[in-house]
């Protein structure tokens, strides 16, 4: 699942293992994993003779997340006709929860297969096949105008002892071919350049806070102090926009000047 880095999931807020969902059709038998906003369970058919397994993603129906859930359902449902995308069978709403009833992957995710089971170690042919499967799934999504935006081993589930892979978790997916959003995805899987942008934004915000705290007592005293305060706010706005739009050189120069000048003037 996508780790959004915004809020911690408390398992106590979600149905306990043993709960029956989907009008009593499915029983939640164990927890597969947790993410930024939900919990994924292993569930079994409570009435079928074969005890068929499902993966059930549980989200809390909150007003502020409703639009995001609707988009995820629509995009996952559109893409899942492809064998490289986990099948979304149906979505069920009960009480305060929304359940995504999905295809169950018995061999966990790609992260486990790589790190703990060393499934692909020394097997170049299998590695190549795995990459081709993922590329095929991503190409399918892009052909539909769907962009996943959270590609990582934890969002790739495994079948047939790691020989067949499928992409899951469309919680951050979009249909916009260009995006003004910043820091979307899981920070530990971002490129070095994006990590650097993260660092610059954090430094800029901290410096902005320091300047505000130093200037706030004097900004109402004289026209000059008010002008300096206003210029400092404008400076931070321009610098932040430069960072967000990838103007790293200009942003770095501004940051270097600021760190050299501001302490000597205000602190």
C-alpha positions in Angstrom: 0.0 0.0 0.0 1.0 3.6 -0.5 2.8 5.0 2.5 1.7 8.6 2.3 3.7 9.7 5.3 0.8 11.9 6.5 -1.0 9.9 9.2 -0.3 6.7 11.0 -2.9 3.9 10.7 -4.1 2.6 14.0 -5.2 -1.0 13.6 -7.6 -0.5 16.5 -9.6 1.8 14.3 -10.3 -1.0 11.8 -12.3 -4.2 12.0 -10.5 -6.9 14.0 -9.4 -10.2 12.5 -12.4 -12.6 12.5 -14.9 -9.9 11.4 -17.4 -10.9 8.6 -17.8 -8.3 5.8 -19.6 -8.1 2.5 -22.9 -9.0 4.1 -21.3 -12.0 5.8 -19.8 -13.4 2.7 -16.2 -12.9 3.6 -14.3 -13.5 6.8 -11.1 -11.5 7.6 -8.6 -14.0 8.7 -5.3 -12.1 9.0 -3.7 -8.7 8.3 -1.4 -8.5 5.2 -0.2 -5.0 5.8 -1.0 -1.4 6.6 -0.5 1.8 4.7 -1.0 5.6 5.1 -4.8 5.4 5.4 -5.9 1.7 5.5 -5.4 -1.9 6.3 -5.2 -4.9 3.9 -6.6 -8.2 5.1 -6.5 -11.7 3.9 -10.1 -12.9 3.7 -11.8 -16.1 2.8 -15.2 -17.0 1.4 -17.2 -17.9 4.4 -19.8 -20.0 2.5 -17.9 -21.4 -0.5 -16.8 -25.0 -0.4 -13.3 -24.0 -1.8 -12.6 -21.3 0.8 -11.5 -18.9 -1.9 -9.1 -16.3 -0.7 -9.3 -12.5 -1.3 -7.2 -9.5 -0.4 -9.5 -6.9 1.2 -8.3 -3.3 1.5 -10.2 -1.4 4.2 -10.5 2.4 4.2 -12.4 4.6 6.6 -15.0 6.7 4.7 -14.0 10.2 5.6 -15.4 13.3 3.8 -11.9 14.6 3.1 -10.8 11.4 1.4 -14.0 10.6 -0.4 -12.9 12.1 -3.8 -9.5 10.2 -3.5 -11.3 6.9 -2.9 -13.6 7.5 -5.8 -10.7 8.2 -8.1 -8.8 5.1 -6.9 -11.8 2.8 -7.5 -12.4 4.2 -11.0 -8.8 4.0 -12.1 -8.1 0.6 -10.6 -11.3 -0.8 -12.0 -10.4 0.6 -15.5 -6.9 -0.8 -15.5 -7.4 -4.2 -13.9 -8.5 -6.1 -17.1 -4.8 -6.5 -17.7 -3.1 -9.6 -16.2 -0.3 -7.4 -14.8 -2.8 -5.5 -12.6 -4.4 -6.9 -9.5 -8.1 -7.6 -10.2 -10.6 -5.4 -8.3 -13.7 -7.6 -8.0 -16.0 -5.1 -6.3 -16.2 -2.4 -3.7 -18.4 -2.7 -0.6 -19.5 0.0 1.8 -20.5 -1.1 5.3 -20.8 1.1 8.5 -17.9 3.6 8.3 -15.7 1.4 6.1 -15.1 1.0 2.4 -13.8 -2.5 1.4 -11.9 -3.1 -1.8 -12.4 -6.9 -2.6 -9.4 -7.8 -4.7 -7.4 -10.7 -6.1 -5.3 -12.4 -3.4 -1.6 -12.8 -4.0 -0.3 -15.9 -2.0 3.4 -15.1 -2.4 3.4 -11.7 -0.8 5.0 -8.7 -2.5 8.1 -8.0 -4.5 9.9 -6.4 -1.5 9.6 -9.7 0.4 10.6 -11.8 -2.6 13.7 -9.6 -3.2 14.9 -9.0 0.3 13.8 -11.9 2.4 13.4 -14.8 0.0 16.2 -13.7 -2.4 14.0 -15.1 -5.2 15.7 -13.3 -8.0 19.3 -13.5 -6.8 21.5 -14.9 -9.6 18.6 -15.6 -11.9 19.0 -13.1 -14.7 16.3 -14.6 -16.8 13.7 -14.3 -14.0 14.8 -10.8 -13.3 14.3 -9.9 -17.0 10.9 -11.5 -17.1 9.8 -9.6 -14.0 10.9 -6.3 -15.4 9.1 -7.0 -18.7 5.9 -7.9 -16.8 6.1 -4.6 -14.9 6.8 -2.6 -18.0 3.9 -4.3 -19.8 1.5 -3.4 -16.9 2.7 0.2 -16.7 2.5 0.6 -20.5 -1.1 -0.7 -20.3 -1.9 2.0 -17.6 -0.3 4.7 -19.6 -2.2 3.7 -22.7 -5.4 4.3 -20.7 -4.1 7.7 -19.5 -3.5 6.4 -16.0 -0.3 7.2 -14.1 0.3 5.2 -11.0 2.8 7.6 -9.2 3.7 5.1 -6.4 5.7 2.4 -8.1 7.7 0.4 -5.5 8.3 -3.2 -4.6 5.7 -3.1 -1.9 3.0 -2.3 -4.5 3.8 -5.2 -6.7 2.4 -8.5 -5.5 3.6 -12.0 -6.5 2.1 -15.2 -7.7 3.5 -18.6 -8.7 6.5 -18.3 -6.4 7.4 -14.9 -7.7 7.2 -15.8 -11.4 4.1 -13.7 -12.0 3.8 -10.1 -10.8 0.9 -7.7 -10.6 0.7 -4.0 -9.8 -1.7 -2.9 -7.1 -2.6 0.2 -5.0 -3.9 3.0 -7.2 -4.4 5.3 -4.2 -2.1 8.0 -5.7 -2.9 7.4 -9.4 -3.9 10.2 -11.6 -5.1 10.9 -15.1 -3.1 14.2 -15.4 -0.2 13.8 -17.7 1.5 16.7 -15.9 1.1 17.5 -12.3 1.7 20.5 -10.1 1.7 18.3 -7.0 5.0 18.0 -5.1 6.4 15.1 -3.1 3.8 12.6 -4.3 4.6 9.0 -3.5 6.8 7.2 -0.9 9.8 9.3 0.0 12.2 6.4 0.4 11.6 5.4 -3.3 12.0 8.9 -4.7 14.9 9.7 -7.0 18.0 11.5 -5.6 16.9 14.7 -7.3 13.5 14.6 -5.6 15.2 13.8 -2.3 17.3 17.0 -2.7 14.2 19.0 -3.5 12.6 17.7 -0.3 15.7 18.8 1.6 15.7 22.3 0.1 12.0 22.8 0.8 12.5 21.8 4.5 15.4 24.2 4.8 13.5 27.0 3.2 10.6 26.5 5.5 12.8 26.5 8.6 14.6 29.7 7.5 11.2 31.3 6.7 10.0 30.5 10.2 13.2 31.9 11.8 12.9 35.1 9.8 9.2 35.5 10.7 10.0 35.1 14.4 12.7 37.6 14.2 10.8 40.2 12.2 7.3 39.8 13.7 8.0 42.1 16.8 9.2 45.0 14.5 7.0 44.7 11.4 4.4 47.1 12.7 6.8 49.8 13.8 8.1 51.6 10.7 7.5 51.6 7.0 11.0 50.3 6.5 10.6 47.3 8.8 7.2 46.5 7.1 8.9 46.7 3.7 11.7 44.4 4.8 9.2 41.9 6.2 7.2 41.9 3.0 10.3 41.5 0.8 11.4 38.5 2.9 8.0 36.8 2.4 8.2 37.5 -1.3 11.8 36.1 -1.4 10.6 32.8 0.2 7.7 32.6 -2.2 9.9 32.9 -5.2 12.5 30.5 -3.8 9.8 27.9 -3.0 8.4 28.2 -6.5 11.9 27.8 -8.0 12.4 24.6 -6.0 9.1 23.1 -6.8 9.5 23.7 -10.5 12.9 22.2 -10.6 15.1 25.4 -10.9 17.7 23.9 -8.6 20.6 26.1 -9.5 18.6 29.3 -8.9 17.1 28.0 -5.8 20.5 26.9 -4.4 22.0 30.3 -5.2 19.1 32.0 -3.4 19.5 29.7 -0.5 23.2 30.3 -0.3 22.7 34.1 -0.3 20.0 33.8 2.3 22.0 31.7 4.7 24.9 34.1 4.4 22.9 37.3 4.9 20.0 36.6 7.1 21.9 35.5 10.3 24.1 38.6 10.2 21.1 40.9 9.8 18.5 39.5 12.0 20.1 37.1 14.6 
